Amino acid sequence: MSRVSDYAFVNAKLRARIGIMHDSTLFDEMIKAPSLTEAVAKLEGSHHANLLEVYRNTGDLQQLELQMLDDEISLYREIEGYLPSLPSSFISVLLEKIEVDNVKNVIRLWYSDVVRQHIISYRSAYLYKKQIVHEIDYDKAVNAVSFPEFVHAFKGTPYEAVLDAFSMERLASEGLFPLEIALDHLWFSHLEKGIEKLGGIDRKIASQIYNTDVDLKNILMLTRYSYSYHLAYEELERVMIPMGYIYKEAEKTGALKSDDPMSVLSAIVRHHYPQISEEIQRIRRTADDLTTVEENNREIVLIEAYLGERRKHEYKKILVGDPFSIGVVLAYFFLCLQEDSTIRAILSGKYYGRSEMKIREGLGL
């Protein structure tokens, strides 16, 4: 089949939805609403109208957020069903990222209960327990009394081997960070393989989007951990995602094993992302009165803002480019998740009684 026949129907459908999303004044109306209940009421008539019914029945913001997660999963499955086998399989890989995040939530709950001895019953009620990609016994996991029993709840999934590499003793001494990094690396390895399986223009678009995305995540990782904790190259190699232009160049040049890995990595970052590199150097040069932690936090905020703008730029280019590729699908997912994230932030702001100005500041509106 041709790319036109593969994508004509789904991309026409998604472009129509995107047009409606861009015309919406929903966010402004929700922010101006005087209370959480009235902000939720603004969802009536939108494609989020089902959330209004959930809130009316429960009065529980966390139940509403759980429904939003369920809706996001349904969205991926809907689009997956419109596509031929290769791009459909790639959407399944993207859906697996939601599952990995859900697995992390289960691990945090279990760790909080068994290691930290915290009461988790009220929090486990908000755990997403339906199948996302793989069959996982979430109830068995969160109620496990030992680590082997916890691992067994993931039997037959890709997560079993990752979990099996750890132990109760290691988690108690090191915390969850190494395990969460290992789960992230597992998913990014699946993502890279998924991109390689795509053909032609689809592979080019997905590669450009996700390699840039990984680069910016790695810059965030380097800023967050290397400057704060002065990690050795072995630790830097462990926390960096092994994908993207920066990592591949660092691997090729042996940057991580050099005498001064951060200096070499900074040069690689400057080459690929001069704008963000210049901004980081400007903060370090002019913010002499700030502590290292404060400088680090400012850089993280800066990079996250740049990441958001870079993503918007990439997807905007896609929407005015080739209409018969996976690009429109990826742009649609990005816009939907961005919209959901904004709705969550507004409702959270209303729940905590933040002013309209504070909510807008947090959203960058």
C-alpha positions in Angstrom: 0.0 0.0 0.0 1.1 3.6 -0.6 1.8 6.2 2.1 -1.3 8.1 0.8 -3.6 5.2 1.4 -1.9 4.5 4.7 -2.3 7.9 6.1 -5.0 9.8 4.2 -8.0 8.9 6.4 -6.3 9.1 9.8 -4.4 12.4 9.1 -7.5 14.1 7.7 -9.4 13.0 10.9 -6.6 14.3 13.2 -6.1 17.6 11.4 -9.8 18.3 11.9 -9.4 17.6 15.6 -6.3 19.7 15.8 -8.2 22.6 14.2 -10.8 22.5 17.0 -8.2 22.3 19.7 -6.4 25.4 18.4 -9.7 27.4 18.3 -10.6 26.5 22.0 -10.9 29.2 24.7 -11.4 26.5 27.3 -8.2 27.1 29.2 -9.0 30.8 29.7 -12.5 30.1 30.9 -11.2 27.5 33.3 -8.6 29.8 34.8 -11.1 32.6 35.3 -13.6 30.2 37.0 -13.8 31.2 40.7 -13.6 27.6 42.1 -12.5 24.1 41.2 -16.1 22.9 40.7 -16.8 25.8 38.3 -13.6 25.1 36.5 -14.5 21.5 36.0 -18.0 22.6 34.8 -16.3 24.5 31.9 -15.5 21.1 30.4 -19.1 20.6 29.4 -19.5 20.5 25.7 -15.7 19.8 25.1 -14.2 16.4 24.2 -13.3 16.2 28.0 -17.0 16.3 28.9 -16.8 12.8 30.5 -14.6 14.2 33.2 -17.4 16.4 34.4 -19.6 13.3 35.0 -16.7 11.7 37.0 -16.3 14.7 39.1 -20.0 15.1 39.7 -20.2 11.4 40.9 -17.1 11.5 43.1 -16.1 15.1 43.9 -12.5 13.7 43.8 -9.9 15.4 41.7 -7.6 12.3 41.8 -10.4 10.1 40.3 -10.7 12.7 37.6 -7.0 12.5 36.8 -7.3 8.7 36.7 -10.0 9.0 34.1 -7.8 11.4 32.1 -5.1 8.7 32.1 -7.6 6.1 30.9 -8.7 8.5 28.1 -5.1 9.0 27.0 -4.6 5.3 26.8 -7.8 4.9 24.8 -6.6 7.7 22.4 -3.4 5.8 21.6 -5.4 2.6 21.0 -7.9 4.4 18.8 -5.1 5.8 16.5 -3.2 2.5 16.6 -6.3 0.9 15.1 -6.4 3.2 12.1 -2.8 2.5 11.0 -1.1 -0.3 9.1 1.2 -2.7 10.9 4.6 -0.9 11.2 3.3 2.5 12.4 0.7 0.7 14.5 3.5 -1.2 16.2 5.4 2.1 16.8 2.3 3.6 18.5 2.3 0.5 20.8 5.9 1.4 21.8 4.8 5.0 22.6 1.9 3.5 24.7 4.5 1.5 26.6 6.0 4.8 27.9 2.7 5.4 29.8 3.0 1.8 31.1 6.5 2.4 32.3 5.4 5.5 34.2 2.6 3.5 35.7 5.0 0.7 36.7 7.1 3.4 38.4 4.1 4.5 40.4 3.5 0.9 41.6 7.2 0.7 42.6 7.0 3.9 44.6 3.9 2.8 46.4 5.3 -0.6 47.2 8.6 0.9 48.3 6.8 3.5 50.5 4.9 0.7 52.2 7.6 -2.0 52.6 10.8 0.0 53.0 9.6 3.3 54.5 6.7 1.8 56.4 4.2 4.4 55.2 0.4 3.8 55.0 -0.4 3.6 51.3 -4.0 2.3 51.2 -5.5 5.6 50.3 -2.9 6.2 47.5 -3.2 2.7 46.0 -6.9 3.4 45.3 -5.7 5.8 42.6 -3.4 3.4 40.9 -4.2 2.6 37.3 -4.7 -1.2 37.3 -6.0 -2.0 33.8 -3.8 -3.6 31.2 -1.9 -0.9 29.1 0.4 -3.0 27.0 1.6 -6.0 29.0 -0.4 -8.1 31.5 0.7 -7.0 35.0 -0.9 -8.0 38.3 -0.9 -4.5 39.9 -2.8 -5.6 43.0 -0.3 -8.4 43.6 2.6 -6.0 43.1 1.5 -3.3 45.4 0.5 -5.9 48.1 3.7 -8.0 47.9 5.4 -8.6 51.2 8.8 -9.4 49.7 10.8 -8.2 46.7 10.8 -11.6 45.0 7.0 -11.6 45.3 6.9 -8.1 43.9 9.0 -9.1 40.9 6.8 -12.1 40.3 3.8 -9.8 39.6 5.7 -8.7 36.4 6.5 -12.2 35.2 6.5 -12.5 31.4 6.9 -8.7 30.9 10.1 -6.8 29.8 10.2 -5.3 33.3 10.8 -8.7 35.0 14.5 -8.8 34.0 15.1 -5.2 35.0 13.6 -5.7 38.5 15.4 -9.0 38.9 18.8 -7.2 38.6 18.0 -5.4 41.9 17.4 -6.6 45.5 15.6 -5.4 48.6 19.0 -4.6 50.1 20.1 -2.5 47.2 16.8 -0.6 47.0 17.0 0.1 50.8 20.5 1.5 50.5 20.4 3.3 47.1 16.7 4.3 46.8 14.6 4.0 43.7 16.6 6.3 41.3 18.9 3.5 39.8 15.8 1.3 39.2 13.8 4.1 37.6 16.8 4.9 35.3 17.0 1.3 34.3 13.3 1.3 33.4 13.8 4.5 31.4 16.7 2.9 29.5 14.7 -0.2 28.8 11.9 1.9 27.2 14.3 4.1 25.2 15.9 0.9 23.8 12.5 -0.2 22.7 11.9 3.3 21.2 15.1 3.2 19.2 14.3 -0.3 17.8 10.8 0.9 17.0 12.2 3.9 15.0 14.6 1.6 13.1 11.6 -0.6 12.0 9.8 2.4 10.4 10.3 3.0 6.7 11.5 6.1 4.8 10.0 9.4 5.8 8.4 7.9 8.9 11.8 6.8 10.2 13.4 10.2 9.4 10.6 12.2 11.2 10.5 9.9 14.3 14.3 9.9 14.5 14.6 13.6 14.4 11.9 14.2 17.0 13.0 11.6 19.5 16.8 12.0 19.1 16.4 15.8 19.8 14.0 15.0 22.7 16.6 12.6 24.2 19.4 15.1 23.7 17.5 17.7 25.7 16.6 15.2 28.4 20.3 14.3 28.7 21.3 17.9 29.0 18.7 18.1 31.8 20.2 15.0 33.4 23.7 16.4 33.2 22.7 19.7 34.7 20.7 18.1 37.4 23.2 15.5 38.5 26.7 16.3 37.3 26.9 19.8 38.5 25.0 19.1 41.8 26.8 15.8 42.7 30.0 15.9 40.6 29.4 12.4 39.3 32.3 10.3 37.9 32.2 9.2 34.3 30.8 5.8 35.3 27.9 7.4 37.0 27.4 9.9 34.1 27.2 7.0 31.7 24.7 5.2 33.9 22.3 8.2 34.1 22.5 9.4 30.5 20.0 7.9 28.1 22.0 5.9 25.5 20.3 7.5 22.5 20.4 10.8 20.7 23.1 12.9 19.0 24.9 14.0 22.1 25.3 10.5 23.6 26.3 8.9 20.3 29.0 11.5 19.8 30.2 11.2 23.4 30.4 7.4 22.9 32.2 7.8 19.6 34.8 10.2 21.0 35.2 8.5 24.4 34.1 11.7 26.1 32.6 9.9 29.2 36.0 8.3 29.9 38.1 11.4 29.4 39.9 13.1 32.3 37.4 15.9 32.3 34.1 14.4 30.9 32.0 17.5 31.6 34.3 19.7 29.6 34.1 17.4 26.6 30.4 17.0 27.0 29.9 20.8 27.2 31.7 21.2 23.9 29.4 18.6 22.3 26.4 20.4 23.7 27.7 23.7 22.4 28.1 22.2 18.9 24.6 20.8 18.7 22.6 23.3 20.8 24.5 26.6 20.9 21.5 28.6 22.1 20.9 26.6 25.3 24.7 26.3 25.9 25.0 30.1 25.7 22.1 30.6 28.1 23.6 28.2 30.7 27.0 30.0 30.5 25.2 33.4 30.9 23.6 32.2 34.1 26.9 30.8 35.4 28.8 34.0 34.5 26.3 36.6 35.9 24.6 34.8 38.8 27.6 35.0 41.2 25.4 35.7 44.2 23.5 32.5 43.7 24.3 29.2 45.4 25.1 26.1 43.2 21.7 24.6 43.9 19.9 27.9 42.9 22.0 28.1 39.7 21.2 24.5 39.0 17.5 25.0 39.5 17.5 28.1 37.2 19.3 26.1 34.5 16.8 23.3 34.8 13.9 25.7 34.4 15.6 27.2 31.4 16.3 23.9 29.7 12.7 22.7 30.3 11.4 25.8 28.8 13.7 25.4 25.8 12.7 21.8 25.5 9.0 22.8 25.3 9.6 25.4 22.7 11.8 23.1 20.7 9.1 20.4 20.7 6.5 23.0 19.6 8.8 24.1 16.8 9.4 20.5 15.6 5.7 19.6 15.6 4.7 22.9 13.9 7.1 22.1 11.0 5.5 18.6 10.8 2.0 20.0 10.5 2.9 22.2 7.5 5.0 19.4 5.9 4.3 16.0 4.3 0.7 15.2 5.1 1.1 11.5 4.4 3.5 10.4 7.2 3.5 9.4 10.9 4.4 13.0 11.7 0.7 14.3 11.9 -0.1 11.4 14.3 2.9 12.3 16.6 2.0 16.0 16.5 -1.6 15.1 17.5 -0.4 13.0 20.4 1.9 15.9 21.5 -0.9 18.4 21.4 -3.3 16.2 23.2 -0.9 15.4 26.0 0.0 19.1 26.2 -3.7 20.0 26.5 -4.2 17.3 29.2 -1.2 18.6 31.1 -2.6 22.1 31.0 -6.0 21.0 32.3 -4.4 19.1 35.1 -2.3 22.1 36.1 -5.4 24.4 36.1 -7.5 22.0 38.1 -4.6 21.5 40.6 -4.2 25.3 40.9 -7.9 25.6 41.6 -7.8 22.8 44.2 -4.9 24.5 46.1 -6.5 27.9 45.9 -3.9 29.6 43.7 -4.7 32.9 42.1 -5.5 33.3 38.4 -2.2 35.1 38.0 -0.2 32.3 39.7 -1.9 29.7 37.5 -1.1 31.6 34.4 2.5 32.1 35.5 2.9 28.4 36.1 1.5 27.7 32.6 3.5 30.4 30.9 0.3 32.1 29.6 
